[in-house]
C-alpha cells in the first residue's frame, strides 16, 4: 500500500470515528423510554422531564421492586400521569395562602406571642410532681455545647459502649504486642 492510500484510509477512519462520537450531541431526543422516566425519578424523587402518557405507563409497568419499595417513584409517576391527563382542561389557580407566606422570615413579636399562647410555652407542665417547660429538657447539654435532643439514658448507653470499645481495643493491642515480643 502506498503512503497516500494509507493516509487517506486513516483519515477516513478518523473522520468516521469522530462523526460517530459527535452524532449524539446533534441528535435531539425524540422520545424518552420508560427507563429514562425511572432513572429521572430515582435520581431525586422528582420528574424533571416531560414524558408522554405511554412512557409513564411503561415506567409503572417496568418499575423495579426495590425502587417501588424504598422510594415514592410510583406515586411521583402516578401524579405525573394524573397531571398530564388534566392539562388540557386545567385553568391557572390563584396562589394559596400558604404559598404567599414567607416561612424564612423571622416571626414578629405579635406572632411569637400567639405561638407561645397556642403552645402553652409560658406554662410549666407537671410531670411526676416536677414542673417541665417545653424546650428546657436539653438545657444542660445545650449549654455545654453538645446540642443534642437525645434522652439522658441513650447518651449514657452510647458513652458506655464507646468506653467498652476503647477498652477492648486497648486490650487487643496489648495482647498483640505481648505475643509479638515472644
C-alpha positions in Angstrom: 0.0 0.0 0.0 1.3 3.4 -0.8 1.7 6.3 1.6 -1.1 8.3 0.1 -3.6 5.4 0.3 -2.7 4.6 3.9 -3.0 8.3 4.9 -6.4 8.6 3.1 -7.7 5.4 4.8 -6.5 6.6 8.2 -8.1 10.0 7.7 -11.4 8.4 6.6 -11.4 6.1 9.6 -10.6 9.1 12.0 -13.4 11.2 10.5 -15.9 8.3 10.8 -15.0 7.8 14.4 -15.4 11.5 15.1 -18.8 11.5 13.4 -20.0 8.6 15.4 -18.7 10.3 18.6 -20.3 13.7 17.9 -23.6 12.4 16.4 -25.4 12.0 19.8 -24.7 15.7 20.6 -26.5 16.8 17.5 -29.4 14.5 17.6 -32.4 15.6 19.5 -34.1 13.1 21.8 -37.4 12.4 20.0 -38.8 10.1 22.6 -37.8 9.1 26.1 -38.0 5.5 27.2 -39.8 4.2 30.3 -36.3 3.5 31.8 -35.4 7.2 31.4 -38.6 8.1 33.4 -37.5 5.6 36.1 -33.9 7.0 36.1 -35.2 10.6 36.3 -37.4 9.7 39.3 -34.8 7.7 41.1 -32.2 10.5 41.0 -34.0 12.9 43.2 -37.7 11.8 43.6 -38.9 14.3 41.0 -39.7 14.1 37.3 -37.7 16.9 35.7 -38.5 16.0 32.1 -41.8 16.0 30.2 -43.0 12.5 29.4 -45.8 11.1 27.3 -48.6 9.1 28.9 -47.3 5.9 27.3 -43.8 6.4 28.7 -45.3 7.0 32.2 -47.4 3.8 31.8 -44.4 1.8 30.7 -42.4 3.2 33.6 -45.0 2.0 36.1 -45.0 -1.4 34.4 -41.2 -1.7 34.5 -40.6 -0.1 37.9 -38.0 -2.3 39.8 -39.2 -3.7 43.1 -36.5 -2.1 45.1 -37.4 1.4 43.8 -41.0 0.6 44.3 -40.4 -0.4 47.9 -37.9 2.2 49.1 -38.8 5.3 47.1 -42.0 7.1 46.2 -41.4 6.9 42.5 -44.7 5.1 41.9 -46.6 8.0 43.5 -44.5 10.5 41.6 -45.1 8.8 38.3 -48.8 8.4 39.1 -49.1 12.1 39.9 -47.4 12.9 36.6 -50.0 10.7 34.9 -52.9 12.5 36.6 -51.3 15.9 36.0 -50.9 15.3 32.3 -54.4 13.9 32.0 -55.9 17.1 33.2 -53.5 19.6 31.5 -56.0 20.3 28.7 -58.8 21.3 30.9 -56.9 22.9 33.8 -57.1 26.7 34.5 -54.5 28.6 36.3 -55.3 28.7 40.0 -54.5 31.6 42.2 -51.7 31.1 44.8 -52.9 29.6 48.1 -52.4 31.5 51.4 -49.6 29.1 52.4 -47.8 29.9 49.1 -47.8 33.6 49.9 -46.3 33.2 53.4 -42.5 33.8 53.7 -41.5 30.9 56.0 -37.9 32.1 56.1 -38.8 35.5 57.6 -38.5 35.7 61.4 -41.7 35.8 63.4 -42.8 39.2 64.7 -43.3 39.9 68.4 -47.1 39.6 67.9 -46.7 36.3 66.1 -44.3 34.9 68.8 -46.9 35.8 71.4 -49.6 34.0 69.5 -47.3 31.0 69.1 -46.5 31.0 72.8 -50.1 31.2 73.7 -51.1 28.4 71.4 -48.3 26.0 72.5 -48.6 27.0 76.2 -44.8 27.7 76.3 -45.2 30.1 79.2 -46.8 27.4 81.4 -44.9 24.6 83.1 -46.4 21.1 82.7 -46.4 19.0 85.9 -44.9 15.5 85.2 -44.2 13.3 88.2 -44.5 16.4 90.6 -41.9 18.3 88.7 -42.6 21.4 86.5 -41.3 20.9 83.0 -41.3 23.6 80.4 -41.0 22.9 76.6 -37.5 23.3 75.3 -35.8 23.1 78.7 -35.1 19.4 78.9 -31.9 19.6 76.9 -30.7 22.8 78.6 -27.7 21.3 80.4 -26.4 19.7 77.3 -27.1 22.7 75.1 -25.2 25.0 77.4 -22.3 22.5 77.5 -22.1 22.7 73.7 -23.5 19.2 72.9 -26.7 20.5 71.4 -28.4 17.1 71.4 -32.0 16.1 71.9 -31.2 12.5 72.9 -32.6 11.3 76.2 -30.1 11.0 79.0 -30.3 7.2 79.2 -29.5 6.9 75.5 -26.4 9.2 76.0 -25.2 7.1 78.9 -25.6 3.9 76.9 -23.7 5.4 74.0 -20.9 6.7 76.2 -20.7 3.2 77.9 -20.5 1.5 74.5 -17.8 3.8 73.4 -15.8 3.3 76.6 -16.1 -0.5 76.3 -15.0 -0.4 72.6 -12.0 1.7 73.6 -11.1 -0.7 76.5 -11.5 -3.8 74.2 -9.3 -2.2 71.5 -6.6 -1.3 74.1 -6.7 -4.9 75.5 -6.4 -6.3 72.0 -3.4 -4.1 71.2 -1.7 -5.1 74.5 -2.2 -8.8 73.8 -1.0 -8.4 70.2 2.2 -6.6 71.4 2.8 -9.2 74.1 2.5 -12.1 71.6 4.8 -10.2 69.2 7.6 -9.9 71.8 7.7 -13.7 72.5 
